[in-house]
């Protein structure tokens, strides 16, 4: 894994001046690999590689690239920024010598052809028109369920321990462990600290949800539902 991250990092550094990438992406130009990526890969690397994945907010394709390297075959990335999406697919095609475009330049949620086994959303926060804690919880649950209930979900949230003002991270999107456990009540929920203020610009946790059944009556109905014993 370290060897591939070095290849990924060197590609990002080599193409930095050729692409107008966002400043946050500099974390993929240095070592060690970002904490949230390491925490995610420690978990998904143990899963069956035949499981299908949807990754929301693919950015410049680094997470998708690592999933391909791990051996997953059925991966769909979603990225709404057209320039980032184009850069991401170009990177993956270069690293893996393929013509396939793994990342769709779309606004999530979009309907997929299948129910994904794994839902991933890390290192991004979509606030958009949301204005309350309840709306934010409802929207995140709806997104996880949008294409049917997956077997696993990996989502990174801003942690409630982060108390400082931030225009990017309003207080109502900062979640506690209890918030997430209640949101996915009845399922196994594990959390891993990925960032801690003030060493980092905010505090975040990555949540691993092993889904037995998401109760739809709490935040509304879904069109597709899958239950796992």
ABEGO torsion letter per residue (X at the ends): XAAAAAAAAAAAAAAAAABBBBAAAAAAABOBBBAAAAAAAAAAAABBAABBBBBBGAEAGAAAAAAAAAGBABBBBBBABAAAAAAAAAAAAAAAGBABBABBBBBOBBBBABBBABBBBBGBBBAEABABAAAAAAAAAAAAAAAEBBABBBBBBBBAABABBBAABBAAABBBAAAAAAAABGBBBBBBBABBOAABABBBBBBBBBBABBBAAAAEBBABBBBBX
